[in-house]
Amino acid sequence: MTSEFRGHIGRTHHESERDYADIPGGPAGKPNVIYVVLDDVGYSDLGCFGSSIDTPNFDSLADNGLRYSNFHTTTLCSPTRACLLTGRNHHSVGMRYLANADMGWPSGRGAISHRAGTLAEMLKLQGYATYAVGKWHLAPTENANAAGPFDQWPLGRGFERFYGFMNGSTDQFHPELCQDNQQVPPPATPEQGYHLSDDLSDRAVRYIADKMAIWPDKPFFLYLCYGAGHFPHQAPASTLAKYRGRFGHGWDEERVQRLARQKAMGLVPESTELPPPNPGVRAWAELSPEEREVSEHMQEAYAALLGHTDAAFGRLLDFLDRTGIRDNTIIVLISDNGASTDCDPDGTTNVLRWFNRLPEDYAVSRERLAEIGTARSSGNYPWGWAQASNTPLKLYKSFTHGGGVRDPMIFSWPSGIADKGEVRSQFTHVTDITPTIMQLCGVTAPESINGVAQMPIHGESFAYSFDAPDAATAKQSQYFEMYGHRSIWHRGWKAVTQHKAGDDFDSERWELYHLDEDFSELRDLSGERPEKLAEMKERWWAEAGRYGVMPLDDSDVLFKPPYRPGAPRWRNECSFFPPISSIPAEAAPMTQDVSHRISIEIERTDKNQGGALVCFGSCHGGYALDIVANRLVYTYNYAGFEVTRLVSDREIPLGKTTVVFDFEKTGTLKGRGRLTVDGEPAGEHVFERTLLRLSLSPLTFGRSNAEPVDPDRQTNPDFSGRILRIDYAIADDREVGPVNLDVD
């Protein structure tokens, strides 16, 4: 807005009086704010919450602040982040599920409604500088491409700068990075010492340092979201070596040790007991020596990733200390949900197998033992280690029992919190963090942002607890829902149900716990207090109605996305004219389980001009078309179980040439592939099994992804000729009903 001119305008400057425009400064004395979000890190995984993993920098936040032992999230990443940034419940703002899918309901658009302004939007109006670094996963992932739309990217939601990745996870050594609204390559390679956690910390420091160079008194809000400890669990070799042999005692003993530390820290009541093992988790003593070795390596990789991320975070803390701004900087650290079981019970070295429901047992994992945790891995640990991460709670991420929704939270503010190092047990929810920050920063929620009327803030400030350890919880109720799993907390009681897809929502069994006296949800009181359970269930329905939870939906869209007319991935025909930016998997043509044709027009002047033409995947799975030794090669990687190389039976002529891969579907997830060169047959192969989820990596043209689809290649050169155009044609013979993925 232009300020009122207070000078005088004459015919010339000699007879005029100047009035200079005010330079707006930031609100003096207001605290800086940093949100640090960890991913899939269980309740007990930080050292200050009971773990033996080395996290001294995260722990130092607790030394300079408070740990909240009764903090809760939504049990899934995108919804938790939506709650965190807006202070509203996730169904209300449109993020009932992940940003990867539009569920077809107002509560599940995969994006945050503009009626729910983010903290960045609110603080920016107050003169704060705003930065987002790391994982976003709050824009529809099909829009996380070079063409947008960008209204749900960080710069569209109140952040002035962004550096990070858009999807739910990325490779720690070869990340898919964006800066502001454009794709950028990693600044270095793993061979040069690159790791994503270091990069994110360095970028955060750079943004703050740049601000301080020009506007030293302007406060900032930094939203810093590491990839740790989401799969893939990858860390530098030196950190992996540090944790070698640390977990030979197994996950059962690990739970016992962590609970003992938690009691000593005052995080859990002395009476807390461990619940029985979760379904599907074998006793450590039942594993063979070979199985234990694989399991240990997988946990070592997780610990190394988390430990290395802590060290990277230390770079930011060192900068805050060195510049003297840490005392008046509020740092809130959380995990977005409990530890993950995104794999089979034995874990996996390749999460793409889990997305295709292809079992991987210890015998298969052992073949990749040396790669676990390295740049060639894409793994997640066994359920037993996830259970240990969530000590002393039941179940995991995605469930609304404690293991899914009860997570670590640290609130650090050296100049604003007197009781440093203490624990607070008041019930808090992720929606309560932003209202707390608003209170401390003296910010009132605006009635409108950019002309859009705003919905009320749902969370409640817990600043009252800073100097009142024994104060009663101010919050009265909080509902939870995910995949049909439901629970309700009300004044120290909790009712919860574990839903099985397809079961009747009305007849499923509910459990009842007096959470104030039963930290680990061990004693189900539903039989003893049926009237209390009935009251709690009715309260759940009331809260669900209030916050737009209905309809209950247990659709399995993670494994088979619903058809959406007009979405980029569902086009039957599409053409590409390289060079172009990479295309995220959610926007790439859907060639799986359907007849299709990929036609590529190229031009070459030398038969030595070869390299990558099309790449959709990596060494963990997917397909690629390359010219190798002057022949066309179609490579299909079946989630690392087998690799098929269909090589043309003739060389590629020079000049302008059209090479084609045709796939004729002959049954569910099977078909016949054919190569043609300038219309002439050049080879074929019968594919007895193919993938339903092809790749977690993007689609690229003229170049390969960092770890090529053919695992025998360490690198794959860019195409040295010229690609004129690439055409995809998709048939209409895709399966309409459910696909049975339980194949050998």
Residue, then its C-alpha position, 0 to 999 in steps of 0.5 A: m500500500t502506498s503511504e500518504f505523501r507528506g511533502h509538496i509538489g511544485r513545478t520543479h524540484h527547486e520549489s518542491e519538498r521531498d517526502y521519502a517513503d518509509i522503509p518497513g522494518g520487522p516488528a522489533g523484539k519479536p522472537n524468531v520462530i523455527y519449526v523442525v519437523l522430523d519424519d516417521v521418527g517414533y516417540s522414543d527415538l531421540g536421546c532425550f526421549g529414551s533412545s541410545i541413538d546419538t542426538p546431542n543437538f536435538d537433545s540440547l533443545a530439551d536442555n534449553g526448553l521443555r519436552y512434552s510427553n503427551f503430544h499428539t499428531t494426526t498419524l500421517c505426514s501431510p495431515t500433520r503438516a497441514c495442522l502444524l502450519t494452519g492451527r486447524n484440523h486436517h479434514s477441515v482444511g482439505m488434507r484428510y490423507l496424503a497430498n498424493a491423492d484427491m479423495g473426491w471429498p472436500s476434506g481430501r483434496g490433497a491441498i490446504s484450503h486457502r481459507a486456512g492461512t498458514l503461519a507463514e502467511m500470517l507472520k509475513l503480514q506482520g513483517y517476518a521473513t519466511y523460509a521453507v527448507g526441506k520436505w513440503h508434501l502439501a501440494p498435490t503431487e501431480n502439480a509438483n512439476a515444472a509447469g505447476p500450478f504453483d499456488q500450493w507450493p511454498l511460495g504460494r502459501g506465504f514463504e518467500r524462499f523455498y529449497g527442498f523436495m515436494n513429495g513424501s520422500t526422496d533419496q538422501f544422496h540423489p534428491e529431487l530438489c526444487q528452489d523456489n518454483q523450479q527444479v534444481p540439481p543437487p549441488a554435489t555428488p555422494e562421491q563429493g560428500y553430499h547428503l541431503s540433511d547437510d544440504l538442508s541445514d546449510r541452505a537454512v543457514r544461508y537464508i538466515a545469514d542473507k537476511m541478517a546481512i541486509w535486515p539484521d533486526k527483522p525476525f524470521f520464520l523458518y520451516l525446516c523439514y528433514g527427510a529423516g527418518h522416512f525411507p530410504h534410510q541412507a547415511p554416509a559410510s562413516t556414520l553407518a560404521k559408527y552404529r555397526g554392532r550397536f543393536g545386537h541385543g535386538w528389538d525386545e531388549e531395546r524396548v526394555q532399555r528405552l522404557a527404563r530411560q523414559k522412567a528415569m527421565g520422568l517422561v512416563p509414569e513409573s507404573t508404565e508397562l510395555p504392551p505385548p508385541n504388536p501383531g506380526v512382530r516375532a520375538w528377537a530370540e526366534l530369529s536365526p543368526e542370519e535374520r538378526e544380521v540383516s535386521e541389525h543392518m537395517q536398524e543401523a541404517y535408520a540410526a545412522l540417518l537420524g544421527h547424521t541428521d542431528a549432526a547436520f542440525g548442529r550446523l544451524l544451532d552453531f550459527l544461531d549461537r555464533t550470531g547471538i540470536r538463539d536466546n530469542t529464537i523459538i524452536v519447536l521440534i516434532s515428528d510428524n507421526g510414529a515409526s513406520t511399517d511401510c514394508d513387510p514385517d521383515g523389512t525391505t531393501n527396496v520399498l517399491r516392492w512394498f508399493n507393489r505388495l511383493p513380499e521380501d523376506y530375509a533371504v532376499s534382503r541378505e543378498r543386498l546386505a552390503e548395500i543397506g544404508t548406502a546410495r544404492s539402497s531404498g530400504n525400511y526396517p522390520w516392524g520390530w524396530a518400528q515397535a521399539s521406536n514407538t516405545p512404550l506405545k501400541l502400533y505405528k504410523s497410520f493407526t490412531h493408537g499411541g504408536g501412531v499419534r503420540d510423538p516427541m515434541i520439544f519447545s525451546w526458547p532460552s529467553g522465554i522459558a525458565d524451567k529449562g530441561e523439564v517435562r510437561s504432561q499436558f495433552t497437546h495436539v499439533t493444531d495447538i502449536t501455531p496458536t501458541i506461537m501466535q500468542l507469543c508473537g502477539v499475532t491475531a489471526p486475520e479475518s481474511i488473507n489475500g481476499v479469502a475469508q478465513m476459518p477459525i483457528h481450531g487449536e489452543s495455546f499451551a503457553y500456560s504450561f511453560d511455568a505451570p507444570d501441574a496446571a490442568t490441560a486446557k484443551q478438552s477434546q481431540y478427535f483422530e481419523m485415518y484410513g477409517h481408524r478412529s479415536i477420541w481423547h476427552r479429559g484424560w480418556k481415550a476411545v479408539t478403534q482399529h479399522k479393517a478395510g471393508d468392515d462395517f464402521d458401525s459394528e467394529r469394536w472400540e477400546l477404552y483407556h483412561l490415558d491419564e492413568d494408563f500411558s501405554e494403552l494397556r488396560d482396555l476398560s470398554g467392558e468395565r465402563p460401557e457407558k463411558l465408551a458409549e459417551m466417547k463414541e458419541r463424542w467422536w461423531a460430534e467432533a467428526g461432524r464439527y470438523g468435516v470428517m465424513p464420509l468415512d473412507d477406507s479406499d486403498v488409493l495409495f496402491k491404486p490411485p483413482y481415475r481422475p478425468g483431466a489429470p496429467r497422468w491419465r491422458n491417453e495421448c501426450s507428446f514431449f519435446p526435450p529438453i524439458s524438466s523431469i516429470p514427477a511420478e504422479a504426473a507421468p503417463m500411466t503405462q502400467d497394466v495397459s497396452h501402450r506405445i512409446s514412440i521416439e523421433i531422434e536425429r544422429t550424425d554418428k553411430n557412437q551417439g548413444g545414451a538415455l532416451v527415456c527413463f522412468g525409474s532407478c535401480h530399484g525398479g521401472y523402465a528405460l529406453d536407451i541406445v547402447a552400442n548403436r542398438l535400441v535397448y528397452t530395460y524393465n526392472y521388476a522391483g529388483f527381482e529380475v531385469t529384462r533387457l530387450v535389445s534390437d536385432r539391428e543397429i540404429p541408422l543415422g539421420k532422422t529415425t523413429v524408434v518405438f516400444d509397443f506393449e500389448k497387454t495379454g492379461t493382468l500385469k503381463g503382456r508382450g513387448r515389441l521394438t520397431v525401428d523405422g516401422e520395421p520389427a526389431g525384437e520382442h519379449v513376453f513379460e510374464r509379470t510387470l509392476l502396478r506401481l512403476s517408480l518412485s523416481p521421476l520420468t526423464f527424457g534424454r538423461s537417466n536418473a542417478e541410479p540407472v534402471d539397469p542395476d549393472r550400470q553405475t552411470n548412464p550417459d545423457f543422449s548425445g544425439r538429438i531427440l525431436r519428440i516423444d509420443y505416448a499412446i495409452a490404450d483403454d484395456r486397463e483393469v477397471g476392478p481391483v487388481n490382485l497384487d499377491v503374485d509370486 
